[in-house]
Amino acid sequence: MNINFNKKFYYIIGTGLFIFIFDFFAKKFHWYFNIWYLDILMHFLGGFLIAITGIYLGSGALSWDFKSNIKIIFFILSIGILWEFYEIVINQSIAKNTFDLLDTISDLFFDLLGGLVLICYYKVCKIHLK
């Protein structure tokens, strides 16, 4: 199964819109406080989105050599770390929450896991992004 350029773009936009809309409602209705694992799910989906975006912005073809996989993993971690810095600044300046190292490590882990699941999915299913 080949996925063309336009289809990849729609996957990225669709996943991004889903995450944005779901996050909006989760904040509005306080789901993050009521559903303890929702933050985990959102970081997993974020890692998935970051990985497919990295593939899209890269060569467009996900080869299975070590170098390509490492580039995607570093891209996921880079965006995840930037997001965590953003969360820390917002939590300390606006929300006045204290820094939680365990939450930050957990968030980065699930960002990475979401991206790795996408990479493994394409590898196992032998779907090439062309």
N, C-alpha and C positions, 0 to 999 in steps of 0.2 A: 504494500500500500504506500503510495507516494503522496506527500502532502505538498501542494504547491505554495508559492510565495504568499498569495492572497489568503489561503486557508490558515497559514501560520499566523498571519496578522490578525485574523478574526479570533483565533484561539487566545492570543495575547489580550486583545481588547475585551473579549467576552469574559475571560478569567479576571482581568483587572476590574471590570465593571461589577462583576459579581462580588469580589472582595470589597470594593468600595461601598456598594449599596448595603451589603450585609454588615459591614463595620459601622455604617451610619445607624442602622437600626439597632445593632448591638449596643451602641453607646446611648442612643435615645431611650431604649427600654431597659437599660442596665443589665443586659444579658451577661456582660463580662463579670459582673459581681454575682449573678445568680447561677451561672453555668460555669463551674470551675475550670473545665477543660476547653472552653471556647477559645481562649488565647492560644492554646496549643494548636488547635485546628487552624486558626487564622495564620499562624506562623508557618505551619506546614503548607498551606495553600500559597502563602507568600513566597516560600522557597520554590514551589512548583512554578509560579509565575516568573520569578527571577531567572530560573533555569531556562525556561522556554524563551524568555526575552534575550538571554545571553546567547542562546543558539541562533535566534533570529538575527541579532546584531552582529554575530560572528560571520563565519563563512556561509552559514545557512545549511550546511551539511554537518551532521554530527558524526564525525569519524570516531573510531573506537581506539585510537592510540592514546597512550598515557598523557601526552601533552595536551590534547584537546579536553580530556576529562578534567585535568588539573585546572585548566583555564576556566572551565565552567564552575568548578568548585570554588575557586578563588573569587569569581564574580559573585557567586551566591553569598559567600562570607563577607565580601566587601560591602555589598548592599545591606546585608543583615547588620553589620557593625555600624554602618552609617545610620541605619534606622534605630539601633539601640542608643546611639549618642543622642539622636533626636528625642527619643522617649525619656532619656535621663534629663535632658534640658527642660523638657515640658513638665515632667513630674516634679522636678525640684523648683522650677520657677513659677509655674502656674498652679499645679495641683498640690504642691508642698508635700509630696510623698517622699519617703526616704528611698535611697538607692537599695535595690535588692539584687545582689550578685547572683543568687540562685535563679531568679527569674530571667536575668539577662543571659546566663549560660543556657538555660532551658530554651529560651527564644531562639538563640543562635543554633542550638542543636536541631530544633524542629524546622528552622529555615533550611538548614543543610539537608535534613532528612527528606523534606519535600522535594528539593532539587535532585537528590540522589534517586528518589523513587521515579521521577520523570526520566532521568538518564537510563536507569535500569529498565523501565518500561519500553523505551525505544530500542534498547539493546536486545532485550529478550524477544520482543515482537518483530525485530528486524525492520523497523520503520525508519526510513531515511528521510531526513528533511531536505528536500531538494527544491 
